[in-house]
Amino acid sequence: MIDPQVTSQKSLFPNEPIHWITKPINRFLHVEAASGVVLLLCSVMALFLANSAFSDQFLGFWKIKIGITCGDFHLEHSLKHWINDGLMAIFFFVIGLEVKREIALGELRSLRSAALPVIAALGGMIVPAGIFLALQSGQAGQRGWGIPMATDIAFVVGCMAVLGRRVPAALRIILLSIAIVDDIGAILVIAFGYTENLSISWLVFGLIGIGLVFGLQRLGVRSIGMYTLIGAAIWLGFHESGIHATIAGVILGLLTPAHPYLERTLGGEFLHKASEVLHGGEWDEDTHRAERVKKYRRVTRETISPLEYLIHVLHPWVAFGIMPVFALANAGVKFQASDILSSVAMAVIMGLAVGKAIGIVLTSWLAVKTGWAQLPTGVNWRQYWGGGLLAGIGFTMALFIAGLAYSDETLLRSSKVGVLVGSLIAAILGMTILSLGKNNKETVNEA
């Protein structure tokens, strides 16, 4: 049966030759696992080029200096720095939006539903960091304790998509919620664990910008362009203050309204009236059609929240642009097999491939046994172990924190090798456990 709504949608716009290209691309961008595939391909490409005959050219490309000058103010950094501090601020802005959505509308909105993922995520951060510190205490590499703490949501989603129905829907929700809480933890680690020199004047400049955002929201200002300009100023304030600039992105994401300006029913009524005008003689006779169209556009835009709108608009750019570029700039590690056995690499591997799952499952088991939380219906402990192992895929955030933790090239290279190997081991083990054994008919109390 043909959906008349779909038919009407198809007939609204002419079918242009360019659509033969854009439609398949658009479908690909909306495949759940596609971003993980692109991220993996870029990571493999970066590793290959970094260890090929073109290594010097490839690694040197990211060191190209780019800057701006305005009077006495001069801002110049390497291309890699602009990616890690500039583009990644947009990545962190989207993380802030997703955190706000989960707290306001999602699994973290109530204490009961949030109990298990919050407790599991805390265990999944504390245990890996503890293992890392136990192996690196008193050594030069101990500063990297935050590396094995976070989960890479893109790769986890990709792995779950490959496994299909082997992953219960309830486990997917738990893992995504754990990843969101992990992101909050990683943000706090970056803000408080890797901030050294602090410029109070620039920090005050950034805080004034945040106060301005608050004020404009209270006045009812709805211009995304205005908030973008202020957001850029806040980014500059945080960047120059010594607090990592990506924290500005998180704060702006958390400040974004989670509810629409207009009720959906009101928007529907308005559009119904607009349809009558468009299909009647009044439209042909109207001399202010551009003004009407602008008004219609604003009404349709304001029936969804800024948070929902921005996630929809920015997510493809982050997933298929910023994260792959970040992987190209940061995953290219020129290494030898012996680097895997270095103490820093082993500490990261143990934290991601072992500590993450132990921390998540152990704290969850204690929470369930004490009655603080409840294992979701349809999920058993074997599947939960598999999910805990998948959460050990650290990649993006782990590489990001490694870049903050180490200035020494040897330590940085070893930590990146540890992230890549540890994430790979966690992915293989997690997918293997979820693929084996009985399906979702196992009892949830099975150990």
ZIRA-V769494 format. One record per run of one state. SS is the DSSP state (hx for helix, st for strand, lp for the rest). FROM is the first residue (numbers start at 1). TO is the last residue. If there is no record, write none. Layout:
((SS/FROM/TO) (SS/FROM/TO))
This chain:
((lp/1/3) (hx/4/12) (lp/13/18) (hx/19/29) (lp/30/33) (hx/34/50) (lp/51/54) (hx/55/61) (lp/62/64) (st/65/70) (lp/71/72) (st/73/78) (hx/79/104) (lp/105/110) (hx/111/136) (lp/137/139) (hx/140/144) (lp/145/146) (hx/147/149) (lp/150/152) (hx/153/166) (lp/167/168) (hx/169/193) (lp/194/199) (hx/200/219) (lp/220/223) (hx/224/241) (lp/242/245) (hx/246/255) (lp/256/263) (hx/264/278) (lp/279/280) (hx/281/285) (lp/286/288) (hx/289/302) (lp/303/305) (hx/306/330) (lp/331/336) (hx/337/341) (lp/342/342) (hx/343/369) (lp/370/380) (hx/381/390) (lp/391/394) (hx/395/405) (lp/406/408) (hx/409/435) (lp/436/447))
